[in-house]
C-alpha cells in the first residue's frame, strides 16, 4: 500500500504523516490510521490488494464501497 497525504495528517503504528508525506507499507504491517485533530485528511492510496477491515461495520460496508 502506497499512501500520499494531499492535505491534513494522520498517524498509525509507524508514525505521523503530514501533507506531502508518502507511506509505503506491506501486508506484514497492520495499521489503523487516525486522522489528526486539526483538520480533515485527504490521501491518495494505491494498493495491490483490497482493504482488510477488522470491524463489523467495515466488513459490512466493504461490498458497497468496492474497497
C-alpha positions, 0 to 999 in steps of 0.5 A: 500500500502506497499512501500520499497525504494531499492535505491534513495528517494522520498517524498509525503504528509507524508514525505521523504523516503530514501533507506531502508525506508518502507511506509505503507499507506491506501486508506484514504491517497492520495499521489503523490510521487516525486522522489528526485533530486539526483538520480533515485528511485527504490521501491518495492510496494505491494498493495491490490488494483490497482493504482488510477491515477488522470491524463489523461495520467495515466488513459490512460496508466493504461490498458497497464501497468496492474497497 
